[in-house]
């Protein structure tokens, strides 16, 4: 706690200069940028205009004048019933789209009554075990009126949602939304269990893309990204470049299976993080658009301009938030959100400021919505497309990030799946996370409240209102599941799950229609994933606790 | 001071796999010369305790990010008692202040909420060794 910025006297502080003259990701910066720094850029080739190739300046000509970004806060608590209440509340508070996160057992594709689920159900999200749960979660929310993001990687969860649409009488052609569904990212970060081995995961993603293209045309069944890369330690350029390697892998698989790249690439979107370095993050999104357009056009051969656009849902970066003086996170999140919008993103989830302490309270979740509303309605950022375009600094940084991303995409061209499987990629990220921590401890990076401007008495201070899980609601949900197992038509469940297993064995066939049939008959997520796992020669239960029941 | 290196078992029990904190602490302790057995994610309480016995560990470190800390720390403490494991138990991650006292009451020796400086963790371990 000695010397350095934190202990300057007022007279020293009066003449203080910043010490770290780099971007968050470590790119050294000059004091000034001039026309010379962008003289190598060709405006038409590298920058263009908003809505036109290479889309550096945005995917729409009029950007937010044409339509605001979606205000899409993540939500998922205790039980489907409790989550339904929260979703309605968020709608009432002015959200423009929904975003549901599942709990850890659902992420692991096991049901809430699995022996290892106890103590995990309903904590970090909503448990979704069967169609019954999505029906309850969407009660009174007309599915054809909302765009839903399913923040889950387990592909059959999409079918639980589509099943709920059918129950509401909504044709699948009118279901809007996005699903993370990114099996490769999931096997990279393994944030949630070993449920989805790569081969099976890539098959399910490809099947979902092909099925949705034909049957659910307004839905984006794959949002490449996940929280994993960036929160695990990736730089801004790595986050984009590695995810592009992954997205390219899926598209190649779909093309191999006879899919049309112009149609399918349109249905692919991304989920990325936005950190606190305003210009680096805005430039990152600009560079990403330019690179994705060129990958899809030049490497994959797409021609339809709509297939070339990088569409992104953004989550403000949680690993930039800290529990000390937690109100500072409100400010951090506002800057992160500003950076995302200056970068021209399509959808935004501002996290809650108390996330380093506990799961969001109702109050902090509401403040997150308000953060976006202030940005959208008061600050004026929506008026002009790509407001940073033409800045010598931002154009230079955009190009620099673009070149760095391009280099990574070339370097990791063939072996991204192997790099994930062998944990080579993860080890790289972990070394960077470690380096970051070293810089924080050495005070090379200053973080207010953490290694600078510490309030010593804080230790004693109360943290105020905290989220507490409702054990009653969770217990009720598990009871509902047991009741469902007793009352559903077991013969039909068995029939459809068996049929699904047979289709899954034929690797070139699309298994989604068979899985959908099992969903309609109230087969559970655990049963559906288990049958698919068996078809691939894996154990029924990824934790080896349960046997195939049929 | 002991002759042998301090031995630490690092693990996540429960189903949440957010392990950046666990990994960074493991690397840190290793760099300080401690012997770290990094079991990583998706461990069961039984497996962690079994490993602690086999390795004759001094410390067990657990990390929680999803609100499961009370449930699983209690089980860990019970199992350690049942199997006669004397290692210290430290718990880190997203942990509200209100729960720190509860964790200590159930026998957790040290609690490190997210954002704790590494030096503080290291100091605690040094205290254990006295």
HADDOCK unambig.tbl for C-alpha pairs under 7 A between the chains (distance, minus, plus):
assign (segid A and resid 104 and name CA) (segid B and resid 15 and name CA) 5.78 0.50 0.50
assign (segid A and resid 104 and name CA) (segid B and resid 16 and name CA) 5.93 0.50 0.50
assign (segid A and resid 105 and name CA) (segid B and resid 15 and name CA) 6.77 0.50 0.50
assign (segid A and resid 119 and name CA) (segid B and resid 68 and name CA) 6.38 0.50 0.50
assign (segid A and resid 119 and name CA) (segid B and resid 71 and name CA) 6.16 0.50 0.50
assign (segid A and resid 120 and name CA) (segid B and resid 14 and name CA) 6.85 0.50 0.50
assign (segid A and resid 120 and name CA) (segid B and resid 15 and name CA) 6.80 0.50 0.50
assign (segid A and resid 120 and name CA) (segid B and resid 68 and name CA) 6.44 0.50 0.50
assign (segid A and resid 123 and name CA) (segid B and resid 66 and name CA) 6.37 0.50 0.50
assign (segid A and resid 123 and name CA) (segid B and resid 67 and name CA) 6.29 0.50 0.50
assign (segid A and resid 124 and name CA) (segid B and resid 66 and name CA) 5.55 0.50 0.50
assign (segid A and resid 190 and name CA) (segid B and resid 17 and name CA) 6.46 0.50 0.50
assign (segid A and resid 191 and name CA) (segid B and resid 16 and name CA) 6.34 0.50 0.50
assign (segid A and resid 191 and name CA) (segid B and resid 17 and name CA) 3.96 0.50 0.50
assign (segid A and resid 191 and name CA) (segid B and resid 18 and name CA) 5.27 0.50 0.50
assign (segid A and resid 192 and name CA) (segid B and resid 15 and name CA) 6.44 0.50 0.50
assign (segid A and resid 192 and name CA) (segid B and resid 16 and name CA) 5.72 0.50 0.50
assign (segid A and resid 192 and name CA) (segid B and resid 17 and name CA) 5.29 0.50 0.50
assign (segid A and resid 193 and name CA) (segid B and resid 15 and name CA) 6.56 0.50 0.50
assign (segid A and resid 193 and name CA) (segid B and resid 17 and name CA) 6.94 0.50 0.50
assign (segid A and resid 193 and name CA) (segid B and resid 42 and name CA) 6.77 0.50 0.50
assign (segid A and resid 232 and name CA) (segid B and resid 20 and name CA) 5.88 0.50 0.50
assign (segid A and resid 322 and name CA) (segid B and resid 115 and name CA) 5.82 0.50 0.50
assign (segid A and resid 323 and name CA) (segid B and resid 114 and name CA) 6.64 0.50 0.50
assign (segid A and resid 323 and name CA) (segid B and resid 115 and name CA) 6.35 0.50 0.50
assign (segid A and resid 356 and name CA) (segid B and resid 94 and name CA) 5.69 0.50 0.50
assign (segid A and resid 356 and name CA) (segid B and resid 114 and name CA) 6.55 0.50 0.50
assign (segid A and resid 357 and name CA) (segid B and resid 94 and name CA) 5.32 0.50 0.50
assign (segid A and resid 357 and name CA) (segid B and resid 95 and name CA) 5.75 0.50 0.50
assign (segid A and resid 357 and name CA) (segid B and resid 96 and name CA) 5.15 0.50 0.50
assign (segid A and resid 358 and name CA) (segid B and resid 94 and name CA) 6.21 0.50 0.50
assign (segid A and resid 358 and name CA) (segid B and resid 95 and name CA) 6.57 0.50 0.50
assign (segid A and resid 358 and name CA) (segid B and resid 96 and name CA) 6.08 0.50 0.50
assign (segid A and resid 433 and name CA) (segid B and resid 24 and name CA) 6.93 0.50 0.50
assign (segid A and resid 434 and name CA) (segid B and resid 24 and name CA) 5.36 0.50 0.50
assign (segid A and resid 441 and name CA) (segid B and resid 117 and name CA) 6.82 0.50 0.50
assign (segid A and resid 450 and name CA) (segid B and resid 115 and name CA) 6.90 0.50 0.50
assign (segid A and resid 463 and name CA) (segid B and resid 97 and name CA) 6.88 0.50 0.50
